């Protein structure tokens, strides 16, 4: 294979992520030619509505997946956390490259010891219900406001004084070369990331054996194990598109996994945290145990309330 078309969103971050995948592939196939196919998604076209009010599944992924199904591209590169729990028919996630940064971070106008260092009543921007609930659970006095725009736009809002801080995914700043703007990296065992946060998912058509074989060469087994466990918890809870839920898995040893889950109502008043650990080879069983623990701790009532909201 000497040519490949990669479908992606057109944001700076999406293009940077696609370049990461291209570079990884070229380490195995130096002569590989890759053309970028930029796709505009529903989430890209609507830049004003808060993300939790975009009542659609796959607002950042559906149109990119369609480019594969239509034959306009051979692969698609996604932020894995944006993909719906239910896989699109005819497509497979052939590669999950190594995940280096799963954490959330805060960007302020200078270094921070942590969220506790923010002034009383500080304004913090986030459009994520999960981040809003985590911040509210940690600091009742913060003024948490919605914010839209790409990563550089949100950082600029801090610089202009529109926010005292914004809460973002570390992976985005790292991939955009903006790591120096990170004021503090948040502990993922406390500020539990979104399922699959920081991971990339590379799709191709299920019947495209040659592309599947190529992508398999950049798949990272340990990352696939933990990320799929996180996604299994998400699928088991059936939380809806914008429920305040976090799941984080990590390998404590080569064969032991630790899995933590967070669920709350939108204002963070009823935070639920549960944790399980056990053999990594039983990731499916660990995920099922965590789902059950969250549901029986009050998670079922929260999810029912959110469903009826």
C-alpha beads as a LAMMPS data file, in Angstrom:
LAMMPS data file: protein, C-alpha beads

309 atoms
308 bonds

1 atom types
1 bond types

-500.0 500.0 xlo xhi
-500.0 500.0 ylo yhi
-500.0 500.0 zlo zhi

Masses

1 110.0

Atoms # bond

1 1 1 0.000 0.000 0.000
2 1 1 1.432 3.384 -0.999
3 1 1 -1.526 5.770 -0.574
4 1 1 -4.126 6.342 2.089
5 1 1 -6.826 8.958 2.709
6 1 1 -7.469 10.003 6.313
7 1 1 -10.786 11.615 7.263
8 1 1 -10.671 14.081 10.129
9 1 1 -12.275 17.201 11.486
10 1 1 -10.586 20.433 10.473
11 1 1 -9.765 21.863 13.896
12 1 1 -6.131 22.451 14.820
13 1 1 -6.341 19.699 17.416
14 1 1 -7.979 17.181 15.078
15 1 1 -5.332 17.854 12.432
16 1 1 -2.548 17.518 15.019
17 1 1 -3.993 14.172 16.116
18 1 1 -4.168 12.998 12.528
19 1 1 -0.518 13.963 12.039
20 1 1 0.365 11.845 15.087
21 1 1 -1.277 8.848 13.435
22 1 1 0.415 9.583 10.104
23 1 1 3.845 9.770 11.747
24 1 1 3.245 6.488 13.561
25 1 1 2.215 4.773 10.323
26 1 1 5.207 6.143 8.441
27 1 1 7.547 4.701 11.048
28 1 1 6.377 1.336 9.724
29 1 1 5.793 2.353 6.097
30 1 1 8.217 5.210 5.245
31 1 1 6.923 5.545 1.678
32 1 1 3.267 5.721 2.674
33 1 1 1.442 8.681 1.138
34 1 1 -1.449 9.995 3.234
35 1 1 -3.963 12.574 2.063
36 1 1 -6.024 14.454 4.647
37 1 1 -9.771 14.612 3.966
38 1 1 -11.282 17.372 6.123
39 1 1 -14.885 16.846 7.191
40 1 1 -17.178 19.411 8.821
41 1 1 -19.262 17.920 11.654
42 1 1 -22.434 19.114 13.342
43 1 1 -20.426 20.092 16.423
44 1 1 -18.026 22.135 14.278
45 1 1 -20.825 24.027 12.539
46 1 1 -22.630 24.927 15.782
47 1 1 -20.039 26.757 17.859
48 1 1 -22.403 28.593 20.198
49 1 1 -24.708 25.967 21.723
50 1 1 -23.354 24.447 24.952
51 1 1 -22.152 20.915 24.301
52 1 1 -24.567 19.399 26.822
53 1 1 -27.442 20.970 24.883
54 1 1 -26.463 19.540 21.511
55 1 1 -29.042 16.773 21.591
56 1 1 -27.426 14.485 19.067
57 1 1 -25.229 11.397 19.201
58 1 1 -21.792 11.653 17.619
59 1 1 -21.865 15.425 17.009
60 1 1 -18.099 15.365 16.326
61 1 1 -17.843 11.944 14.680
62 1 1 -20.885 10.973 12.592
63 1 1 -19.947 12.904 9.453
64 1 1 -16.318 11.712 9.681
65 1 1 -17.517 8.110 9.861
66 1 1 -19.762 8.727 6.858
67 1 1 -16.700 9.698 4.812
68 1 1 -15.407 6.150 5.385
69 1 1 -18.709 4.532 4.521
70 1 1 -18.985 6.650 1.357
71 1 1 -15.498 5.614 0.216
72 1 1 -14.034 9.129 0.448
73 1 1 -11.356 7.909 2.875
74 1 1 -9.736 4.669 4.036
75 1 1 -9.188 5.662 7.679
76 1 1 -10.725 8.102 10.143
77 1 1 -9.005 9.580 13.192
78 1 1 -11.116 10.455 16.235
79 1 1 -10.719 11.550 19.813
80 1 1 -11.929 8.246 21.222
81 1 1 -14.033 9.893 23.916
82 1 1 -16.167 11.543 21.200
83 1 1 -17.277 8.229 19.692
84 1 1 -20.712 6.944 20.738
85 1 1 -20.793 3.744 22.780
86 1 1 -22.580 1.921 19.967
87 1 1 -20.222 1.276 17.068
88 1 1 -21.209 2.362 13.564
89 1 1 -22.158 -0.534 11.320
90 1 1 -19.535 -1.527 8.774
91 1 1 -16.676 0.167 10.655
92 1 1 -14.073 -1.106 13.094
93 1 1 -11.567 0.556 15.418
94 1 1 -8.459 -1.057 14.001
95 1 1 -5.920 0.892 16.057
96 1 1 -5.756 2.597 19.444
97 1 1 -2.290 4.174 19.634
98 1 1 -0.539 4.561 22.964
99 1 1 -2.285 6.978 25.320
100 1 1 0.163 9.265 27.122
101 1 1 -2.121 11.844 28.740
102 1 1 -5.525 11.009 30.182
103 1 1 -5.695 13.783 32.800
104 1 1 -7.652 17.013 33.036
105 1 1 -5.746 20.237 33.614
106 1 1 -6.428 23.828 34.590
107 1 1 -5.153 26.768 32.585
108 1 1 -4.922 30.008 34.554
109 1 1 -2.768 33.096 34.177
110 1 1 -0.008 31.477 36.207
111 1 1 0.938 28.259 38.022
112 1 1 -1.542 26.810 40.525
113 1 1 -1.018 24.384 43.381
114 1 1 -4.451 22.992 42.549
115 1 1 -8.130 23.993 42.373
116 1 1 -7.939 24.885 46.057
117 1 1 -5.607 27.760 45.111
118 1 1 -8.283 29.522 43.047
119 1 1 -9.769 32.575 44.756
120 1 1 -13.238 32.352 46.272
121 1 1 -15.823 32.974 43.552
122 1 1 -13.290 32.475 40.741
123 1 1 -14.816 31.962 37.297
124 1 1 -13.881 28.643 35.683
125 1 1 -14.887 27.771 32.130
126 1 1 -15.944 24.316 30.983
127 1 1 -18.683 22.937 28.763
128 1 1 -18.336 19.432 30.185
129 1 1 -21.037 18.327 32.666
130 1 1 -18.492 15.930 34.181
131 1 1 -15.911 18.646 34.776
132 1 1 -18.579 20.989 36.107
133 1 1 -19.757 18.349 38.593
134 1 1 -16.196 17.510 39.673
135 1 1 -15.346 21.178 40.228
136 1 1 -18.600 21.802 42.091
137 1 1 -17.963 18.793 44.321
138 1 1 -14.464 20.084 45.105
139 1 1 -15.270 23.789 45.455
140 1 1 -18.854 24.924 46.089
141 1 1 -17.845 28.587 45.848
142 1 1 -16.551 28.551 42.259
143 1 1 -18.472 30.297 39.489
144 1 1 -18.518 27.622 36.784
145 1 1 -19.559 28.928 33.360
146 1 1 -19.952 27.304 29.918
147 1 1 -17.295 27.988 27.298
148 1 1 -17.078 26.978 23.631
149 1 1 -14.277 27.265 21.113
150 1 1 -11.129 25.343 20.324
151 1 1 -8.260 24.943 22.779
152 1 1 -6.335 28.114 21.784
153 1 1 -9.575 30.129 21.898
154 1 1 -10.321 28.962 25.429
155 1 1 -6.781 29.712 26.579
156 1 1 -7.094 33.188 25.060
157 1 1 -10.266 33.788 27.074
158 1 1 -8.188 33.315 30.236
159 1 1 -5.535 35.715 28.957
160 1 1 -8.219 38.336 28.259
161 1 1 -9.629 37.980 31.751
162 1 1 -12.960 36.476 30.692
163 1 1 -12.229 33.507 32.983
164 1 1 -9.888 33.009 35.900
165 1 1 -9.243 29.488 34.624
166 1 1 -10.503 26.939 32.130
167 1 1 -10.544 23.179 32.597
168 1 1 -9.367 21.139 29.611
169 1 1 -7.908 17.780 28.631
170 1 1 -4.138 17.637 28.978
171 1 1 -3.781 15.720 25.719
172 1 1 -5.112 18.633 23.699
173 1 1 -2.546 21.123 24.970
174 1 1 0.289 18.619 24.676
175 1 1 -0.553 17.787 21.058
176 1 1 -0.875 21.462 20.138
177 1 1 2.505 22.364 21.651
178 1 1 0.860 24.397 24.429
179 1 1 2.053 22.356 27.404
180 1 1 3.725 25.417 28.929
181 1 1 0.250 26.914 29.470
182 1 1 -0.783 24.125 31.835
183 1 1 -1.135 25.629 35.323
184 1 1 -1.758 22.336 37.115
185 1 1 -2.287 18.699 36.100
186 1 1 -5.191 17.194 38.036
187 1 1 -4.968 13.762 39.669
188 1 1 -7.091 11.392 37.535
189 1 1 -8.003 9.378 40.610
190 1 1 -9.689 12.512 42.011
191 1 1 -10.719 14.406 38.891
192 1 1 -11.787 11.291 37.027
193 1 1 -11.393 11.751 33.236
194 1 1 -14.020 10.988 30.640
195 1 1 -13.939 7.383 29.404
196 1 1 -11.153 7.062 26.800
197 1 1 -10.009 10.659 27.330
198 1 1 -6.647 11.310 25.693
199 1 1 -6.869 8.210 23.502
200 1 1 -7.160 8.203 19.722
201 1 1 -9.347 5.788 17.781
202 1 1 -8.414 4.988 14.190
203 1 1 -11.268 3.483 12.209
204 1 1 -11.471 1.753 8.866
205 1 1 -14.109 -0.229 7.025
206 1 1 -14.567 -3.697 8.454
207 1 1 -14.188 -5.307 5.030
208 1 1 -10.914 -3.473 4.253
209 1 1 -8.459 -6.170 5.311
210 1 1 -5.358 -4.437 3.934
211 1 1 -5.996 -1.246 5.905
212 1 1 -6.871 -3.203 9.035
213 1 1 -3.542 -5.021 8.799
214 1 1 -1.666 -1.748 8.370
215 1 1 -3.396 -0.051 11.309
216 1 1 -2.815 -3.046 13.544
217 1 1 0.881 -2.141 13.508
218 1 1 0.232 1.065 15.509
219 1 1 -2.215 -0.495 17.957
220 1 1 -0.978 -0.377 21.573
221 1 1 -2.171 -3.391 23.542
222 1 1 -2.026 -1.944 27.097
223 1 1 -3.850 1.194 25.979
224 1 1 -6.509 -0.858 24.231
225 1 1 -7.034 -2.884 27.413
226 1 1 -7.626 0.094 29.717
227 1 1 -9.521 2.251 27.257
228 1 1 -11.950 -0.505 26.286
229 1 1 -12.545 -1.206 29.992
230 1 1 -13.435 2.466 30.486
231 1 1 -15.757 2.368 27.505
232 1 1 -17.395 -0.813 28.773
233 1 1 -18.314 0.933 32.019
234 1 1 -19.816 3.775 29.990
235 1 1 -21.843 1.346 27.912
236 1 1 -22.973 -0.541 31.019
237 1 1 -24.314 2.594 32.682
238 1 1 -26.204 3.807 29.572
239 1 1 -25.804 7.373 30.849
240 1 1 -26.955 9.339 27.806
241 1 1 -24.815 11.729 25.803
242 1 1 -24.002 14.319 28.430
243 1 1 -24.242 12.720 31.873
244 1 1 -21.561 13.795 34.395
245 1 1 -19.605 10.529 34.295
246 1 1 -15.915 9.757 34.512
247 1 1 -14.090 6.428 34.241
248 1 1 -10.372 5.852 34.506
249 1 1 -8.460 2.576 34.247
250 1 1 -4.765 2.004 34.741
251 1 1 -2.531 -1.011 34.861
252 1 1 -0.950 -1.244 38.305
253 1 1 1.267 -4.079 37.069
254 1 1 1.384 -5.939 33.782
255 1 1 -1.501 -8.109 34.920
256 1 1 -3.419 -6.001 37.477
257 1 1 -5.918 -3.263 36.630
258 1 1 -7.402 -0.534 38.807
259 1 1 -10.681 0.979 37.624
260 1 1 -12.407 4.012 39.167
261 1 1 -15.769 5.518 38.267
262 1 1 -17.464 8.837 39.030
263 1 1 -21.111 9.803 38.556
264 1 1 -22.974 12.827 39.855
265 1 1 -25.996 14.978 39.269
266 1 1 -25.145 18.098 37.221
267 1 1 -24.557 20.362 40.244
268 1 1 -22.193 17.880 41.879
269 1 1 -24.324 17.579 45.011
270 1 1 -24.530 13.792 44.886
271 1 1 -21.088 12.587 43.776
272 1 1 -20.597 8.831 43.640
273 1 1 -17.105 7.319 43.431
274 1 1 -16.433 3.632 43.343
275 1 1 -13.308 1.633 42.597
276 1 1 -12.455 -1.959 41.758
277 1 1 -9.200 -3.792 41.115
278 1 1 -8.255 -7.214 39.860
279 1 1 -6.674 -9.171 37.005
280 1 1 -6.344 -7.166 33.801
281 1 1 -7.329 -10.255 31.825
282 1 1 -10.736 -9.971 33.521
283 1 1 -11.289 -6.380 32.358
284 1 1 -14.847 -7.224 31.309
285 1 1 -15.664 -8.578 34.753
286 1 1 -14.058 -5.584 36.491
287 1 1 -16.096 -3.185 34.372
288 1 1 -19.298 -5.058 35.216
289 1 1 -18.455 -4.928 38.943
290 1 1 -17.846 -1.193 38.767
291 1 1 -21.130 -0.585 36.945
292 1 1 -23.010 -2.542 39.594
293 1 1 -21.247 -0.703 42.428
294 1 1 -22.130 2.709 40.973
295 1 1 -25.751 1.796 40.276
296 1 1 -26.399 0.347 43.736
297 1 1 -24.739 3.363 45.416
298 1 1 -27.426 5.663 44.028
299 1 1 -26.285 5.895 40.445
300 1 1 -29.494 4.316 39.141
301 1 1 -31.547 7.120 40.703
302 1 1 -29.245 9.825 39.291
303 1 1 -29.377 8.346 35.805
304 1 1 -33.148 8.107 35.953
305 1 1 -33.348 11.760 36.988
306 1 1 -31.042 12.803 34.166
307 1 1 -33.048 10.777 31.649
308 1 1 -36.238 12.578 32.660
309 1 1 -34.666 16.049 32.750

Bonds

1 1 1 2
2 1 2 3
3 1 3 4
4 1 4 5
5 1 5 6
6 1 6 7
7 1 7 8
8 1 8 9
9 1 9 10
10 1 10 11
11 1 11 12
12 1 12 13
13 1 13 14
14 1 14 15
15 1 15 16
16 1 16 17
17 1 17 18
18 1 18 19
19 1 19 20
20 1 20 21
21 1 21 22
22 1 22 23
23 1 23 24
24 1 24 25
25 1 25 26
26 1 26 27
27 1 27 28
28 1 28 29
29 1 29 30
30 1 30 31
31 1 31 32
32 1 32 33
33 1 33 34
34 1 34 35
35 1 35 36
36 1 36 37
37 1 37 38
38 1 38 39
39 1 39 40
40 1 40 41
41 1 41 42
42 1 42 43
43 1 43 44
44 1 44 45
45 1 45 46
46 1 46 47
47 1 47 48
48 1 48 49
49 1 49 50
50 1 50 51
51 1 51 52
52 1 52 53
53 1 53 54
54 1 54 55
55 1 55 56
56 1 56 57
57 1 57 58
58 1 58 59
59 1 59 60
60 1 60 61
61 1 61 62
62 1 62 63
63 1 63 64
64 1 64 65
65 1 65 66
66 1 66 67
67 1 67 68
68 1 68 69
69 1 69 70
70 1 70 71
71 1 71 72
72 1 72 73
73 1 73 74
74 1 74 75
75 1 75 76
76 1 76 77
77 1 77 78
78 1 78 79
79 1 79 80
80 1 80 81
81 1 81 82
82 1 82 83
83 1 83 84
84 1 84 85
85 1 85 86
86 1 86 87
87 1 87 88
88 1 88 89
89 1 89 90
90 1 90 91
91 1 91 92
92 1 92 93
93 1 93 94
94 1 94 95
95 1 95 96
96 1 96 97
97 1 97 98
98 1 98 99
99 1 99 100
100 1 100 101
101 1 101 102
102 1 102 103
103 1 103 104
104 1 104 105
105 1 105 106
106 1 106 107
107 1 107 108
108 1 108 109
109 1 109 110
110 1 110 111
111 1 111 112
112 1 112 113
113 1 113 114
114 1 114 115
115 1 115 116
116 1 116 117
117 1 117 118
118 1 118 119
119 1 119 120
120 1 120 121
121 1 121 122
122 1 122 123
123 1 123 124
124 1 124 125
125 1 125 126
126 1 126 127
127 1 127 128
128 1 128 129
129 1 129 130
130 1 130 131
131 1 131 132
132 1 132 133
133 1 133 134
134 1 134 135
135 1 135 136
136 1 136 137
137 1 137 138
138 1 138 139
139 1 139 140
140 1 140 141
141 1 141 142
142 1 142 143
143 1 143 144
144 1 144 145
145 1 145 146
146 1 146 147
147 1 147 148
148 1 148 149
149 1 149 150
150 1 150 151
151 1 151 152
152 1 152 153
153 1 153 154
154 1 154 155
155 1 155 156
156 1 156 157
157 1 157 158
158 1 158 159
159 1 159 160
160 1 160 161
161 1 161 162
162 1 162 163
163 1 163 164
164 1 164 165
165 1 165 166
166 1 166 167
167 1 167 168
168 1 168 169
169 1 169 170
170 1 170 171
171 1 171 172
172 1 172 173
173 1 173 174
174 1 174 175
175 1 175 176
176 1 176 177
177 1 177 178
178 1 178 179
179 1 179 180
180 1 180 181
181 1 181 182
182 1 182 183
183 1 183 184
184 1 184 185
185 1 185 186
186 1 186 187
187 1 187 188
188 1 188 189
189 1 189 190
190 1 190 191
191 1 191 192
192 1 192 193
193 1 193 194
194 1 194 195
195 1 195 196
196 1 196 197
197 1 197 198
198 1 198 199
199 1 199 200
200 1 200 201
201 1 201 202
202 1 202 203
203 1 203 204
204 1 204 205
205 1 205 206
206 1 206 207
207 1 207 208
208 1 208 209
209 1 209 210
210 1 210 211
211 1 211 212
212 1 212 213
213 1 213 214
214 1 214 215
215 1 215 216
216 1 216 217
217 1 217 218
218 1 218 219
219 1 219 220
220 1 220 221
221 1 221 222
222 1 222 223
223 1 223 224
224 1 224 225
225 1 225 226
226 1 226 227
227 1 227 228
228 1 228 229
229 1 229 230
230 1 230 231
231 1 231 232
232 1 232 233
233 1 233 234
234 1 234 235
235 1 235 236
236 1 236 237
237 1 237 238
238 1 238 239
239 1 239 240
240 1 240 241
241 1 241 242
242 1 242 243
243 1 243 244
244 1 244 245
245 1 245 246
246 1 246 247
247 1 247 248
248 1 248 249
249 1 249 250
250 1 250 251
251 1 251 252
252 1 252 253
253 1 253 254
254 1 254 255
255 1 255 256
256 1 256 257
257 1 257 258
258 1 258 259
259 1 259 260
260 1 260 261
261 1 261 262
262 1 262 263
263 1 263 264
264 1 264 265
265 1 265 266
266 1 266 267
267 1 267 268
268 1 268 269
269 1 269 270
270 1 270 271
271 1 271 272
272 1 272 273
273 1 273 274
274 1 274 275
275 1 275 276
276 1 276 277
277 1 277 278
278 1 278 279
279 1 279 280
280 1 280 281
281 1 281 282
282 1 282 283
283 1 283 284
284 1 284 285
285 1 285 286
286 1 286 287
287 1 287 288
288 1 288 289
289 1 289 290
290 1 290 291
291 1 291 292
292 1 292 293
293 1 293 294
294 1 294 295
295 1 295 296
296 1 296 297
297 1 297 298
298 1 298 299
299 1 299 300
300 1 300 301
301 1 301 302
302 1 302 303
303 1 303 304
304 1 304 305
305 1 305 306
306 1 306 307
307 1 307 308
308 1 308 309
